[in-house]
Amino acid sequence: MTSQEPPSSGRNDEGATISKRRRRVFIAIVILFPFAFLFAVEGILRLCGVGGHAPIVNKIGKYQDAELATLSIEGAASYFDRTQSTPGSIGVYTFSIPKPDNTFRVLLAGASAIKGYPQPMGLANSAFLTEMLSDLWPDRNVEVLNLGTTAVATFPVLDMLGQMLEYEPDLVVIYAGHNEFFGAYGVGSAQSGGPSPTSIRFAHWRNGLGLVKAMGRVFRANSESKGKALMEAMVGQTSIAPDSPLRKAAARNAGHHVGKMIEQCQMANVPVMVCTLASNEKDLVPVGSVDVSGLSDSDLTRLGSLIESGMNQISTDPSQALIDLDAALQIHPKHSRVHFLMGKAHLTAGDSELAATHFQKAIDFDTMPWRAPSQTIEQIKSATRDRGAIVCDVQMAFRDASPDGIIGRELMDDHVHFSLRGQSLLSQTIVKSLTQFSGKCQVDEGQFNSLPDWQVYADRLGANEYEQYAVAHGLRNIFGVPFMKASNSEAYAHWDGLCKELLRRWPISIQRVAQEWQAPSQHRSVRRPLSAFVARAMIREKQFSRAKPLMESATRNVPKYSTWNIEYVYSTLLCEHKLEGRLSEDGVACARETIKRIRFMLQHTDKNPGLLLRFCGRIHQLCEEWKESIPILERARKYLWEIEKVACDAALIEAYIRTKDNNRARAIANEGIKNAGRYASHYQRFLNAVPPG
């Protein structure tokens, strides 16, 4: 008789199976619950507007049958998650979507050098390039959009360019690679993304998470950067040795990202050129401190003695200086400062070829590499040639234009940023490279050779001694930063001396204006042009002929859709009206266009309309449209206070007098006498000017 299992045994197996299934489900829930919770929190944060990266384009609204857009300050700042109190900045350039007919749109992609720093936007290389291409192509509307963003490595440049390619560029010019160590997502930066392109992409994705951004706000991770200059705030690793693997990583990243930029352009069928990088080779001492910890005490003492002796003899006995400095290199072959001094000594001795070799080694061995080492430049060249793109050899063009073939202060204001002449030369070199293109980008070489001298363009763009002072003042501040002043005290002295020399030329009243201009409260996110402050003082003194060209220059140096731009256009028209007694035909056309722009801004861009309305009303009055100005100025006075309201009421009272409504004019004046406090005397004068009856 066959034995059978007890009936209860099956029930136990089923219970065991159910128990195992429940256990697996429970384990899965335990494992997945944190992820589900984080996913839900991330979703809630995104719905609340926390998380993601701001786009580089800000679409404003419809204007003249097109969508108006600007480059976005917030988009550029989104790459500075760990240094949010001191983010890099971008110029606010405006463009239309879709691109207008007969417009040739150029994108300049890179960091602060291509942005044009330290020159204002109206004197940056993009302004020179616009003028040069407009001269060569008078039948086209040339539009140069400058994506240059302060203190970014090549990854943010790649990301921004990728966003911009949908906006119909006709040409892309890439000038990037100096910030591969200390720029945002550089390998040695406080805003580092890691040593490889993959880790950088992951870091950028991670930094966009709402959870990460919320935690950053709670713990105020960026507090250490407050009060520091941007260049100080971006330094994460203060010394990068000449043989550090980070140097190879930086070069690899630059080549990789530039290569991806080229590929993006080629996929979008957009012509592209890549520029080599120019540096100040002979007039900037290496910034980083040299590691001498491996030297014995005797070698250290002898090294210091040889450096001091060689440095002191460069100008008087360069041959002996070279002997001493060569002996110093026997002790420390990669001493960047000794190589720099060797370059100076060879230059004094008349051997520019050897001087250039040592100046390059000084750059390559600098432990704080703000200038792209030759390894980085070679990687960028290789990536460009491998993809069949045009190399625009800016470095060689600058060497060819420099005394002794070595780049210095004639063309570079600091380590990597161009002087005014350098801005023009960069643009000229880009235009010359267009002679290698075919199709609509091509420039005829004969026409290129007929372009006028750089000074002609500088004058046309409104270069003046006040903006020269503004640049010198900014550079004095840069070289006044402790680690810069310690290594380059001569550069600080140069810019400080130029500031003092310019001030001495000016009357006391203008010196006071320059002092007023230096206050940070005057500028907000965009540096206001000093020429506008000076012109405003000249208008008060009724020097309209001197003020007008300065105001025209100031207009180019601020974003077109900004209250400051409207103010400067109005002031320019005011000068013309005062000089001629009426606006010219061109002046009236400018007034009409400005009024349209103001109406658009009132609808789409400006939260406090008082100043815009006041300028709009005054422009109507310059066109002799007194009646039209009244409702605009009546609205404006509701948003204004202090001296701005006084100015508005003065214009409004005049409009009522002109339109024979003396009662309303008198009422405004009496209201001011009663309520304007220290400005009451102004209103008394206004009342005295109202005709009786």
C-alpha positions in Angstrom: 0.0 0.0 0.0 1.5 3.3 -1.2 1.9 5.9 1.5 0.5 9.4 0.9 1.6 12.8 2.2 -0.6 14.3 4.9 -3.1 16.8 3.5 -1.7 19.5 5.7 1.7 19.3 3.9 0.4 21.0 0.7 -1.0 23.9 2.8 2.3 24.4 4.4 4.1 24.6 1.0 1.6 27.1 -0.3 2.0 29.2 2.8 5.7 29.1 2.4 5.4 30.2 -1.2 3.1 33.0 -0.3 5.5 34.0 2.5 8.4 34.1 0.0 6.5 36.2 -2.4 5.4 38.6 0.3 9.0 38.8 1.4 10.2 39.7 -2.0 7.5 42.3 -2.5 8.4 43.8 0.9 12.1 43.9 0.1 11.3 45.5 -3.3 9.1 48.1 -1.6 11.8 48.8 1.0 14.4 49.3 -1.7 12.2 51.3 -4.1 10.5 53.5 -1.5 13.3 55.9 -1.0 13.7 56.3 -4.8 10.0 56.8 -5.2 10.0 59.3 -2.3 12.9 61.3 -3.8 11.2 61.1 -7.3 8.0 62.6 -5.8 9.9 65.3 -3.9 11.8 66.1 -7.1 8.5 66.4 -9.0 7.0 68.7 -6.3 10.1 70.9 -6.4 10.0 71.1 -10.2 6.3 72.1 -10.0 7.4 74.8 -7.5 10.0 76.1 -9.9 13.1 74.6 -8.1 15.4 72.6 -10.3 16.5 72.4 -13.9 18.8 74.9 -15.7 17.7 78.2 -17.0 17.9 78.4 -20.8 20.4 80.7 -22.5 17.6 82.4 -24.5 14.9 84.4 -22.9 11.9 84.9 -25.2 10.2 88.2 -24.4 7.2 88.6 -26.7 6.0 89.7 -30.2 7.5 92.8 -31.7 7.1 93.9 -35.3 5.8 90.6 -36.6 8.5 88.5 -34.9 9.3 87.0 -31.5 11.9 89.0 -29.7 14.5 87.2 -27.6 17.6 88.0 -25.6 20.6 86.1 -24.3 19.8 85.4 -20.7 21.9 86.4 -17.7 20.1 83.8 -15.6 21.0 81.1 -18.2 24.7 82.0 -18.0 24.6 82.1 -14.2 23.1 78.6 -14.1 26.5 77.1 -14.6 27.8 78.5 -11.3 25.9 76.4 -8.7 28.6 76.6 -6.1 29.5 80.2 -6.6 26.1 81.8 -7.0 27.0 85.0 -5.2 29.6 85.7 -7.9 28.4 84.1 -11.2 29.9 84.8 -14.6 27.9 87.1 -16.8 26.9 87.3 -20.5 26.1 90.2 -22.7 22.3 90.8 -23.2 22.1 90.7 -27.0 18.7 90.8 -28.6 17.5 89.0 -31.8 14.3 88.1 -33.6 12.7 84.7 -34.2 12.5 83.8 -37.0 15.6 85.5 -38.4 14.7 88.5 -40.5 15.2 88.3 -44.3 18.6 89.4 -45.5 20.2 89.0 -42.0 23.6 87.4 -41.7 23.7 86.1 -38.1 27.0 85.3 -36.4 27.4 83.4 -33.1 30.6 84.0 -31.1 31.1 81.2 -28.6 33.5 81.2 -25.7 34.4 82.9 -22.4 35.3 86.4 -21.2 38.0 86.9 -23.9 35.5 86.6 -26.8 32.9 88.5 -24.7 35.2 91.5 -25.0 36.1 92.0 -21.3 37.4 94.5 -20.1 36.0 96.7 -22.9 32.3 97.6 -22.8 30.0 95.7 -25.2 30.0 98.6 -27.7 33.8 98.3 -28.1 34.1 94.5 -27.9 35.4 92.4 -30.8 31.7 91.6 -31.7 31.1 95.4 -32.3 34.3 95.6 -34.5 33.2 92.4 -36.4 29.8 93.9 -37.0 31.3 97.0 -38.5 33.9 95.2 -40.7 31.4 92.7 -42.1 28.9 95.5 -42.7 31.5 97.4 -44.7 32.2 94.2 -46.7 28.5 93.3 -47.2 26.6 96.6 -47.3 23.5 94.9 -48.8 23.2 92.7 -45.7 22.0 93.3 -42.1 25.0 91.8 -40.1 24.0 90.6 -36.6 26.7 89.3 -34.2 25.4 87.6 -31.1 28.1 87.3 -28.5 27.7 84.2 -26.3 30.9 85.0 -24.4 30.4 84.2 -20.7 32.8 85.2 -18.0 34.7 82.3 -16.2 33.4 79.3 -18.0 35.3 76.2 -19.3 34.5 74.6 -22.6 31.6 72.5 -21.4 29.2 75.4 -20.7 30.2 76.9 -24.1 29.3 73.6 -25.7 25.9 73.5 -23.9 25.1 77.1 -24.7 26.0 76.7 -28.4 23.9 73.6 -28.6 20.9 75.7 -27.4 21.6 78.5 -29.9 21.9 76.5 -33.1 18.2 76.4 -33.5 18.1 80.1 -34.0 19.4 80.1 -37.6 23.0 81.2 -37.3 24.9 81.6 -40.6 28.4 81.3 -39.0 29.8 80.1 -35.7 33.1 81.3 -34.3 34.6 79.4 -31.4 37.2 81.0 -29.1 37.4 78.9 -26.0 39.9 77.0 -23.8 41.6 79.5 -21.4 39.4 78.5 -18.5 39.8 74.7 -18.6 41.3 74.8 -15.1 39.5 77.4 -13.1 36.4 78.2 -15.1 33.0 76.7 -14.3 33.3 72.9 -14.9 37.1 73.3 -15.1 39.3 70.5 -13.7 40.7 72.7 -10.9 37.7 74.9 -10.3 35.5 75.5 -7.2 32.7 74.7 -9.8 34.4 71.6 -11.0 32.5 68.8 -12.7 35.4 66.3 -12.5 38.3 65.3 -14.7 36.5 63.8 -17.7 33.8 64.9 -20.1 31.5 62.1 -18.7 31.9 63.2 -15.1 31.3 66.8 -16.2 28.0 65.9 -18.0 26.9 63.9 -14.9 27.8 66.8 -12.6 25.8 69.2 -14.7 22.8 66.9 -14.6 23.1 66.4 -10.9 23.4 70.2 -10.2 20.1 70.7 -12.1 18.2 68.5 -9.7 15.6 70.3 -7.6 16.8 68.4 -4.5 20.4 69.5 -5.0 19.4 73.1 -5.6 17.1 73.1 -2.5 19.8 71.7 -0.3 22.2 74.3 -1.6 19.8 77.0 -0.6 19.3 75.6 2.9 23.0 75.1 3.6 24.1 78.2 1.7 27.0 76.4 0.0 28.1 79.4 -1.8 28.7 81.7 1.2 32.5 81.3 1.0 32.6 83.1 -2.4 30.8 86.2 -1.1 33.0 89.3 -1.1 35.6 87.7 -3.4 36.4 88.7 -6.9 35.1 86.2 -9.4 38.6 85.0 -10.3 39.3 84.3 -6.6 35.9 82.6 -6.1 36.5 80.2 -9.0 39.8 78.8 -7.7 39.3 75.4 -6.2 42.8 74.0 -6.4 45.3 76.8 -5.8 48.3 75.0 -7.3 48.5 72.7 -10.3 51.9 71.3 -10.7 53.6 71.2 -14.2 53.4 67.4 -14.2 49.9 67.2 -12.7 47.5 64.8 -14.5 45.0 67.6 -14.4 46.9 69.3 -17.2 46.4 66.3 -19.5 42.7 66.1 -18.4 42.2 69.9 -19.1 43.7 69.5 -22.6 41.6 66.4 -23.3 38.4 68.1 -22.1 39.0 71.2 -24.3 39.7 69.1 -27.4 36.7 66.9 -26.7 34.2 69.8 -26.1 35.5 71.9 -29.0 35.2 68.7 -31.2 31.6 68.3 -30.1 30.9 72.0 -30.9 32.2 71.4 -34.4 30.1 68.3 -34.8 27.0 70.1 -33.6 27.5 72.8 -36.2 28.2 70.3 -39.0 25.0 68.4 -38.1 23.1 71.6 -38.2 24.8 72.6 -41.5 26.2 75.8 -40.0 29.7 76.9 -41.1 32.2 77.0 -38.2 35.7 78.2 -37.5 37.8 77.6 -34.4 40.3 80.1 -33.1 43.6 79.4 -31.5 44.2 81.2 -28.2 46.4 84.3 -27.7 47.9 85.1 -24.3 50.0 87.9 -22.8 53.4 86.2 -23.2 55.9 88.9 -22.2 54.1 91.3 -19.9 52.5 89.0 -17.3 54.6 87.2 -14.7 53.3 83.6 -13.9 50.7 83.9 -11.2 51.1 80.7 -9.3 53.7 80.0 -6.6 56.4 77.4 -7.4 56.7 74.3 -5.3 60.2 74.1 -4.0 59.5 71.7 -1.1 61.7 69.0 -2.7 64.9 71.2 -2.6 67.5 71.0 0.1 68.1 74.1 2.2 71.4 74.8 0.4 69.7 74.5 -3.1 66.8 76.7 -1.9 69.2 79.4 -0.7 71.2 79.2 -3.9 68.1 79.3 -6.1 66.8 82.4 -4.4 70.2 84.1 -4.8 70.5 83.2 -8.5 67.0 84.4 -9.3 67.5 87.8 -7.5 70.9 88.3 -9.2 69.6 87.4 -12.6 66.5 89.6 -12.3 68.5 92.6 -11.2 70.9 92.3 -14.2 68.4 91.8 -17.0 68.4 95.4 -18.1 72.1 96.2 -17.5 73.9 92.9 -18.2 71.6 90.4 -19.9 74.5 88.0 -20.6 75.3 87.6 -16.9 71.6 87.5 -16.1 71.3 84.5 -18.5 74.2 82.7 -16.8 72.6 83.1 -13.4 69.1 82.2 -14.6 70.4 79.2 -16.5 72.1 78.0 -13.3 68.8 78.5 -11.5 67.1 76.2 -14.0 69.7 73.5 -13.3 68.3 73.5 -9.8 64.6 73.7 -10.7 64.0 73.0 -14.5 60.3 73.8 -14.3 60.4 77.0 -12.4 57.9 79.2 -14.3 59.2 82.5 -13.0 62.8 81.7 -13.9 61.7 80.8 -17.5 59.8 84.1 -17.6 62.9 86.0 -16.5 65.0 84.1 -19.1 62.5 85.3 -21.7 63.0 88.9 -20.6 66.8 88.5 -20.6 66.9 86.9 -24.1 64.6 89.7 -25.3 67.0 92.3 -23.9 69.9 90.5 -25.5 68.1 90.6 -28.9 67.3 86.9 -29.2 63.5 86.9 -29.7 63.4 83.3 -30.8 64.8 81.9 -27.5 62.8 84.5 -25.6 59.6 83.2 -27.1 60.6 79.6 -26.1 61.1 80.6 -22.5 58.0 82.7 -22.3 56.0 79.7 -23.6 57.5 77.5 -20.9 56.6 80.1 -18.3 53.0 79.8 -19.4 53.1 76.0 -19.6 54.7 75.6 -16.1 52.6 78.3 -14.3 51.0 76.5 -11.3 48.0 78.8 -11.6 47.2 78.3 -15.3 44.9 81.2 -16.2 46.4 81.1 -19.7 45.9 78.0 -21.9 49.1 75.9 -22.0 50.4 74.8 -25.3 49.1 71.3 -24.7 45.5 72.6 -24.6 46.0 74.7 -27.7 47.3 71.7 -29.6 44.4 69.6 -28.6 42.0 72.2 -29.8 43.9 72.5 -33.1 43.9 68.7 -33.5 40.1 68.4 -32.8 39.4 71.1 -35.4 41.6 69.6 -38.1 40.3 66.1 -37.5 36.8 67.3 -38.3 37.7 69.3 -41.3 36.9 72.7 -39.8 38.7 76.0 -40.4 41.4 77.0 -38.0 41.5 80.7 -37.4 45.1 81.2 -36.1 44.6 84.1 -33.7 47.7 83.3 -31.8 49.9 83.6 -34.9 48.2 86.8 -36.0 48.8 88.4 -32.6 52.4 87.3 -32.7 52.9 88.7 -36.1 51.4 92.1 -35.0 53.6 92.2 -31.9 57.1 93.7 -31.4 59.7 90.9 -31.6 56.9 88.4 -32.4 55.9 88.0 -28.8 52.5 89.1 -27.5 52.4 91.7 -24.8 50.5 94.7 -23.4 50.1 96.3 -26.9 47.4 93.8 -27.6 46.5 92.3 -24.3 45.2 94.2 -21.3 45.9 91.4 -18.8 46.7 87.7 -19.1 44.1 86.7 -21.8 41.9 89.7 -22.4 42.3 92.0 -25.4 43.2 95.6 -25.5 41.0 97.9 -27.6 43.4 97.4 -30.5 43.4 93.6 -29.7 39.6 93.5 -30.0 39.9 94.9 -33.5 42.7 92.6 -34.5 40.7 89.5 -33.3 37.8 90.6 -35.5 40.1 91.3 -38.4 41.7 87.9 -38.1 38.2 86.3 -38.1 37.2 88.2 -41.2 40.5 87.2 -42.9 39.7 83.6 -42.2 36.4 84.0 -44.1 38.5 84.3 -47.3 39.0 80.5 -46.9 35.2 79.9 -46.9 32.9 79.4 -49.8 29.2 80.3 -50.3 27.6 83.2 -48.4 30.3 83.3 -45.7 33.1 84.0 -48.2 34.9 87.3 -48.1 36.8 88.5 -51.1 40.5 88.9 -50.2 40.9 92.1 -52.1 38.0 93.7 -50.3 39.4 92.5 -47.0 42.7 94.2 -47.8 40.8 97.5 -48.4 39.3 97.6 -44.9 40.3 100.7 -42.9 42.7 100.9 -40.0 41.6 99.7 -36.6 41.6 103.2 -35.2 38.9 104.2 -37.8 36.7 101.5 -36.4 37.4 102.5 -32.8 36.5 106.1 -33.5 33.3 105.0 -35.4 32.3 102.9 -32.4 32.7 105.8 -30.0 36.0 105.0 -28.2 36.9 107.8 -25.8 39.1 108.6 -22.8 36.3 108.0 -20.3 35.8 104.4 -21.3 39.6 104.1 -21.4 39.6 105.2 -17.7 36.8 102.7 -17.0 38.8 99.9 -18.4 42.0 101.0 -16.5 40.0 101.2 -13.3 38.7 97.7 -13.7 42.2 96.3 -14.4 43.6 98.2 -11.5 41.1 96.3 -9.3 42.0 93.0 -10.9 45.7 93.5 -10.3 44.9 94.7 -6.9 43.6 91.3 -5.9 46.3 90.0 -3.4 47.6 87.0 -5.4 47.7 89.0 -8.6 49.4 92.0 -7.0 52.0 89.7 -5.4 53.1 88.4 -8.7 52.4 91.3 -11.0 52.9 94.5 -9.0 54.3 96.2 -12.2 50.9 95.6 -13.9 49.1 97.1 -11.0 51.4 100.2 -11.1 50.8 100.5 -14.8 47.0 100.6 -14.6 47.0 102.7 -11.4 49.3 105.2 -13.1 47.1 105.4 -16.2 44.0 106.1 -14.0 45.8 108.9 -12.2 47.1 110.3 -15.5 43.6 110.4 -17.0 42.1 112.0 -13.9 44.7 114.8 -14.0 43.5 115.8 -17.5 40.0 116.4 -16.3 38.4 119.2 -14.4 37.4 118.7 -10.8 33.7 118.3 -11.8 34.5 115.3 -14.1 36.8 113.8 -11.5 33.9 113.8 -9.1 31.7 112.1 -11.7 34.3 109.4 -12.1 34.3 108.9 -8.3 30.5 108.6 -8.3 30.6 106.1 -11.2 32.8 103.7 -9.2 30.0 103.0 -6.6 28.7 99.5 -7.1 25.2 100.7 -6.5 25.3 102.5 -9.9 25.6 99.4 -12.0 23.6 96.3 -10.9 24.0 93.4 -13.4 25.5 95.5 -16.2 28.4 98.0 -15.9 27.1 101.5 -16.8 29.4 103.4 -19.2 31.3 106.2 -17.6 30.8 108.2 -20.8 27.1 108.5 -19.9 27.8 109.9 -16.4 30.2 112.5 -17.9 27.8 113.4 -20.7 25.0 113.9 -18.2 27.2 116.3 -16.3 28.0 118.1 -19.5 24.3 118.5 -20.3 23.8 120.1 -16.9 26.5 122.5 -17.9 24.8 123.1 -21.3 27.8 121.6 -23.1 25.6 119.8 -25.6 28.1 119.5 -28.5 30.5 117.6 -26.2 27.8 115.5 -24.5 26.1 114.3 -27.7 28.9 111.9 -29.0 29.5 110.6 -25.5 25.8 109.7 -25.1 25.8 108.1 -28.6 28.8 106.0 -27.4 27.0 105.1 -24.1 24.0 103.9 -26.1 26.0 101.2 -27.8 27.5 100.0 -24.4 24.3 98.9 -22.8 21.6 96.4 -23.9 19.2 97.8 -26.4 16.1 96.8 -24.4 17.1 98.4 -21.1 16.0 101.6 -19.3 19.5 102.8 -19.5 19.6 102.5 -23.3 16.3 104.5 -23.5 17.7 107.2 -21.2 20.8 107.6 -23.3 18.9 107.7 -26.6 16.6 110.4 -25.1 19.6 112.4 -23.9 21.2 112.1 -27.4 18.0 113.5 -28.9 17.9 116.2 -26.3 21.4 117.3 -27.2 20.4 117.4 -30.9 17.3 119.5 -30.1 19.2 121.9 -28.0 21.9 122.4 -30.7 19.6 122.6 -33.7 16.3 123.9 -32.2 14.5 120.8 -33.6 15.1 117.2 -34.4 16.5 116.3 -37.8 14.7 113.8 -40.0 16.9 111.0 -38.7 16.3 112.2 -35.2 12.6 112.0 -35.6 12.9 108.5 -37.1 15.0 107.5 -34.1 12.4 109.0 -31.7 9.6 107.1 -33.4 11.5 103.8 -33.1 12.4 104.5 -29.5 8.8 105.2 -28.6 7.8 101.8 -30.2 10.5 100.1 -28.2 9.3 101.7 -25.0 5.8 100.6 -25.6 7.0 97.0 -26.1 9.1 97.2 -22.9 6.2 98.5 -20.9 4.2 95.5 -22.0 6.8 92.8 -21.7 9.9 93.6 -19.8 9.8 96.4 -17.2 8.3 96.0 -13.7 8.7 99.7 -12.7 7.5 101.7 -15.7 8.0 105.2 -14.2 11.3 106.1 -15.9 10.3 104.5 -19.2 7.1 106.5 -19.2 8.9 109.7 -18.4 11.4 109.3 -21.2 8.6 108.4 -23.6 6.7 111.6 -22.7 9.8 113.7 -23.1 10.6 112.1 -26.5 7.1 113.0 -27.7 7.8 116.6 -26.5 11.1 116.7 -28.5 8.9 115.9 -31.5 6.7 118.8 -30.5 3.9 116.5 -29.6 2.9 118.2 -26.3 -0.7 116.9 -26.1 0.4 113.3 -26.7 2.9 113.6 -23.9 0.4 114.5 -21.2 -1.3 111.2 -20.4 2.0 109.4 -20.5 3.6 111.8 -18.0 0.5 111.8 -15.8 0.9 108.0 -15.6 4.7 108.2 -15.0 4.5 110.5 -12.0 2.5 107.9 -10.1 5.6 105.6 -10.1 8.4 108.2 -9.5 9.7 109.9 -6.4 12.4 112.4 -5.3 14.2 114.2 -8.2 12.8 111.8 -10.9 9.3 112.9 -10.0 10.4 116.6 -10.0 11.8 116.2 -13.6 8.6 114.4 -14.7 6.4 117.2 -13.2 8.5 119.9 -14.8 7.9 118.3 -18.2 4.2 117.8 -17.5 3.7 121.4 -16.3 5.4 122.6 -19.5 3.1 120.4 -21.6 0.0 121.9 -19.8 1.3 125.4 -20.4 1.9 124.6 -24.1 -1.7 123.2 -24.4 -3.2 126.2 -22.6 -4.3 124.2 -19.5 -2.8 126.6 -17.0 -5.1 125.5 -14.2 -3.7 121.9 -14.2 -0.2 123.2 -14.5 -0.8 125.4 -11.4 -2.4 122.5 -9.5 0.7 120.3 -10.0 3.0 123.1 -8.9 1.0 123.8 -5.8 0.9 120.1 -4.9 4.7 120.0 -5.1 5.1 123.1 -3.0 3.0 121.4 -0.3 4.4 117.8 -0.5 7.8 117.8 -2.1 9.8 118.7 1.0 13.3 119.7 0.0 12.3 120.0 -3.6 9.5 122.5 -2.9 11.6 125.4 -4.2 11.7 123.7 -7.6 7.9 123.7 -7.7 7.8 127.4 -6.6 9.8 128.2 -9.7 7.5 126.1 -11.9 4.5 128.0 -10.4 6.1 131.3 -11.2 6.5 130.2 -14.8 2.8 129.5 -15.3 1.1 132.4 -17.1 -1.8 134.0 -15.3 -5.4 133.2 -16.3 
